[in-house]
Amino acid sequence: MSFRIRQQQFRGPASGPHLLITGGVHGDEFEPIAAIRRLAGMLATINSVSQTPNDSASDNVTLLRGTVTLVPCVNEDAFLLGSRCAADNLDLARTCPGRPDGSVTEQVAHDLSQLIRTADFYIDLHTGGTEFSILPLSGYVLHSDPGVLEHQRRMASAFQLPLIWGTSPELEGRSLSVARDANVPAIYCEHGGAASCSPAGVVAYVNGCLNVLNLLEMIDRPAADLLVQQFVEDPQPDSGHLQVCNPSPVDGFFEPAVSLGDKIDADAPLGSVIDLCNDETHVVRSQHSGIVLMLRTFPRVRAGDSVGVVLAKESTAGIGP
């Protein structure tokens, strides 16, 4: 099977699982690209990886068993545009399983879907992109197969980001919906964004991937400290669909009234959108109480686009998986 997606593959001396790790599904998400490139360097140079002071992710890695496939940038066309989407303006994370004879995004979605089906486990790394910042989290779909779901919970816990979020299994077009249909245990991760490439985010992603490799007994690494602070599973339809929450009523200039991580009550202002045509101000109020999970950092907003996401208060009681 041939793929047009650039990938690097590493095999241990003993048989074992196949772990796929992807980044750059959206072209404006940079920490995943940097983290996966660093992982590739660590796996390619056994016991001779150059060390960076105070960088706990820069340790030696010996792959003991199984196969690791790394794709730093799935959506190269979108990356070269500095955009979430490629020139056909299709969101790759809404286009899977794609078509081999379709547009550029449909073809990449087809190849990505084929690659996912070859894996035994899957990690897809994301950020808030150029328009949003998001609290660090590991997520998964609430799979109907108890065995797959348990694998996903363990992977998300091992990744060691502060929030674990299990969401609706019904959303289509995603990398995780392909994994769901193929019964491949899969998690996605979010960290940062705001058109930057945070060094802390890169290190967190490298360490998280190494933790999952250790969980799968593909490498030998000391157990990580427990960093998970919150465990949420929300089976409601559209849970996990971040782009539809708290939409702007008009095109305009967004001014936030909250900060990322703030607690907010239902109907309290998330911020205001100023219509520059008539200087009219529209307040966008939170649809429910909870924690500001994602917040728009790019001031220009289109009508219908999200200005932020609030993790509902009634879904935030659980601490620890």
C-alpha positions in Angstrom: 0.0 0.0 0.0 1.5 3.4 -1.0 0.8 6.8 0.6 1.3 10.3 -0.6 1.7 11.4 3.0 5.3 11.8 4.1 6.0 9.5 7.0 8.9 8.0 8.9 8.7 4.4 10.3 10.7 2.8 13.1 10.8 -0.8 14.0 11.9 -2.4 17.2 13.8 -5.7 17.3 10.8 -7.6 18.7 7.3 -7.9 17.4 4.7 -5.6 19.0 1.9 -3.1 18.3 1.9 -0.5 15.5 1.5 3.1 16.9 0.7 5.9 14.5 1.2 9.5 15.5 0.1 12.4 13.3 0.3 16.2 13.4 -0.5 19.0 11.0 -3.9 17.7 10.0 -4.6 21.5 10.1 -1.9 23.5 8.5 -1.8 26.2 11.2 -1.1 24.0 14.1 2.6 24.0 14.8 3.5 22.3 18.2 2.5 18.9 16.8 4.9 19.3 13.8 7.8 20.3 16.0 7.1 17.5 18.6 6.8 14.7 16.0 10.0 15.9 14.3 11.8 15.8 17.7 10.4 12.3 18.3 11.7 11.2 14.9 15.2 12.4 15.8 15.1 10.6 19.2 14.0 7.3 17.6 16.5 7.6 14.7 19.5 8.1 16.9 19.4 5.4 19.6 21.4 6.3 22.8 23.0 9.3 21.2 20.3 12.0 21.2 21.7 15.5 21.9 20.3 16.9 25.1 18.8 20.3 25.7 19.3 21.7 29.2 16.1 21.4 31.4 14.3 19.6 28.6 12.9 16.4 30.1 11.7 15.2 26.6 15.3 15.1 25.3 16.3 11.7 26.6 17.5 8.6 24.9 14.8 6.4 23.4 15.3 2.8 22.4 12.4 1.2 20.6 12.2 -2.3 22.1 9.3 -3.8 20.1 6.7 -3.0 17.6 6.5 -0.2 15.0 6.1 3.6 15.3 4.9 5.5 12.3 5.3 9.3 12.5 3.7 11.9 10.2 4.8 15.4 11.3 2.6 17.2 8.8 -0.3 15.4 7.2 -1.7 18.5 5.4 1.3 20.0 3.7 -0.7 22.1 1.3 -2.5 23.8 4.2 0.7 24.3 6.1 2.4 26.1 3.1 -0.6 28.4 3.0 -0.3 29.0 6.8 -4.0 28.1 7.0 -6.2 25.5 8.6 -7.3 24.3 5.2 -5.7 23.8 1.8 -6.7 25.7 -1.4 -9.9 23.8 -1.8 -11.1 25.2 1.5 -12.1 21.8 2.8 -11.4 21.0 6.5 -9.4 17.7 6.5 -10.8 16.9 9.9 -14.3 16.9 8.3 -13.4 15.2 5.1 -12.3 11.7 6.1 -12.4 9.0 4.7 -12.0 11.2 1.5 -11.6 10.1 -2.1 -8.5 8.9 -4.0 -9.7 10.9 -7.1 -11.0 14.0 -5.3 -9.6 17.4 -4.5 -6.3 17.8 -2.7 -7.9 17.6 0.8 -10.1 14.6 -0.2 -7.0 12.8 -1.5 -5.0 13.5 1.7 -8.0 12.4 3.7 -8.2 9.1 1.8 -4.5 8.4 2.4 -4.7 9.4 6.0 -7.7 7.1 6.5 -5.8 4.2 4.9 -2.9 4.8 7.1 -5.0 4.8 10.3 -6.5 1.5 9.3 -3.0 -0.1 9.3 -2.4 0.9 13.0 -3.1 -0.8 16.2 -3.1 2.4 18.2 -3.4 6.1 17.1 -2.5 9.5 18.5 -3.5 12.7 16.6 -2.0 15.9 17.8 -3.7 19.3 17.5 -3.7 22.9 18.8 -6.0 25.9 18.7 -4.4 27.0 15.4 -4.0 30.6 14.4 -7.4 31.8 15.7 -7.8 30.1 19.2 -6.0 29.1 22.3 -7.1 25.9 24.1 -6.4 24.3 27.5 -4.2 21.2 27.2 -6.3 18.1 27.0 -6.4 14.5 25.8 -9.6 13.4 24.2 -11.3 10.3 22.7 -14.7 9.3 21.4 -16.9 7.2 23.7 -16.5 4.0 21.6 -19.3 1.4 21.8 -16.7 -1.4 22.2 -15.7 -1.6 25.9 -12.3 -2.9 25.1 -11.5 -0.1 22.7 -12.9 2.5 25.1 -10.7 1.2 27.9 -7.6 1.3 25.8 -8.4 5.0 24.9 -9.0 5.9 28.5 -5.6 4.4 29.5 -3.8 6.2 26.6 -5.4 9.5 27.5 -4.4 9.1 31.1 -0.9 8.1 30.2 -0.4 11.1 28.0 -0.5 13.3 31.2 -2.3 16.5 30.1 -4.4 18.2 32.8 -7.8 17.4 31.2 -9.2 14.1 29.8 -12.3 14.5 27.7 -14.4 11.7 26.3 -17.0 13.0 23.8 -19.7 11.9 21.4 -18.9 9.0 19.1 -21.3 10.3 16.5 -19.2 13.0 14.8 -18.1 12.1 11.3 -15.3 13.1 8.9 -12.6 13.0 11.6 -9.4 11.0 11.9 -10.9 9.6 15.0 -14.1 8.6 13.3 -12.0 6.5 10.9 -10.2 4.9 13.8 -13.6 4.4 15.5 -15.0 2.5 12.5 -11.8 0.4 12.3 -11.8 -0.4 16.1 -8.4 1.3 16.4 -8.0 2.8 19.9 -7.3 6.5 19.3 -6.8 9.7 21.2 -6.4 13.3 20.1 -4.6 16.0 22.0 -5.0 19.8 22.1 -2.4 22.3 23.5 -2.1 26.0 23.0 -2.4 27.6 19.6 -2.7 31.4 19.0 -0.5 31.2 16.0 2.5 30.3 18.1 4.8 27.3 18.7 5.1 27.0 22.4 8.3 25.3 23.6 6.3 24.0 26.6 3.6 22.6 24.3 6.3 20.8 22.2 7.9 19.2 25.3 4.4 18.2 26.7 3.6 16.5 23.4 7.0 14.7 23.2 6.7 13.5 26.8 3.0 12.5 26.2 3.9 10.3 23.2 6.7 8.7 25.1 4.4 8.0 28.0 2.0 6.2 25.6 4.9 4.2 24.1 5.8 3.2 27.6 2.2 2.2 28.3 2.2 -0.1 25.3 5.6 -1.5 26.5 7.3 -0.4 23.3 10.0 1.5 25.2 11.2 1.3 28.8 10.7 4.6 30.6 10.2 5.6 34.2 6.5 6.1 35.0 5.4 9.8 34.7 4.1 11.8 37.6 0.3 12.0 37.7 -0.7 15.4 36.1 -4.3 14.7 35.2 -6.6 17.1 37.1 -9.9 16.6 35.5 -11.8 13.7 33.9 -14.9 14.4 31.8 -17.0 12.1 29.7 -19.9 13.8 27.9 -22.0 11.6 25.6 -24.3 14.4 24.4 -24.6 14.8 20.6 -22.0 17.3 19.2 -19.9 17.2 22.4 -16.4 17.7 21.1 -17.5 19.8 18.2 -15.7 23.0 19.3 -16.3 25.2 16.2 -20.1 25.4 16.8 -20.1 26.7 20.4 -21.0 30.3 21.3 -21.1 31.6 17.7 -20.7 35.3 16.7 -23.9 36.9 15.5 -22.1 39.1 12.9 -18.8 39.6 11.1 -16.7 41.9 13.3 -13.9 42.5 15.8 -13.9 40.3 18.9 -12.9 41.6 22.3 -12.8 38.9 25.0 -14.2 39.5 28.5 -12.6 36.4 30.0 -9.3 34.6 29.9 -8.5 30.9 29.1 -9.3 28.7 32.1 -11.6 31.2 33.8 -14.8 30.0 35.5 -17.9 31.6 34.0 -21.6 31.5 34.7 -24.3 30.8 32.2 -25.4 34.0 30.3 -22.3 35.8 31.5 -20.3 37.6 28.7 -17.6 35.7 26.9 -16.8 38.9 25.0 -18.2 41.4 22.5 -18.2 41.5 18.7 -18.1 45.0 17.2 -19.7 45.4 13.8 -17.2 47.8 12.1 -19.8 48.8 9.5 -22.1 50.5 12.0 -20.0 50.4 15.2 -22.7 48.3 16.9 -21.6 46.1 19.7 -23.0 42.5 20.1 -22.3 40.7 23.5 -21.8 37.0 23.2 -23.0 35.2 26.3 -21.9 31.8 27.5 -24.5 29.1 26.8 -23.8 27.4 30.1 -21.7 27.6 33.3 -18.3 26.1 33.4 -14.6 26.6 32.5 -13.4 28.5 29.5 -11.8 25.7 27.5 -11.0 27.5 24.3 -11.0 31.2 23.5 -10.7 33.1 20.3 -7.4 35.0 20.1 -7.6 36.2 16.5 -9.8 39.3 16.7 -11.5 39.1 13.3 -14.5 36.8 13.5 -17.1 35.8 10.9 -20.8 35.4 11.7 -21.4 31.9 12.9 -17.8 31.3 14.0 -17.1 30.4 17.6 -15.7 33.0 20.0 -15.0 30.4 22.6 -15.9 27.1 24.2 -17.1 26.6 27.8 -16.7 23.1 29.3 -20.1 22.7 31.1 -20.1 22.9 34.9 -22.3 19.8 35.2 -19.6 17.8 33.2 -16.6 18.9 35.3 -17.1 17.1 38.6 -14.9 14.0 37.9 -11.3 14.2 39.0 -9.0 11.5 37.7 -9.9 8.7 35.3 
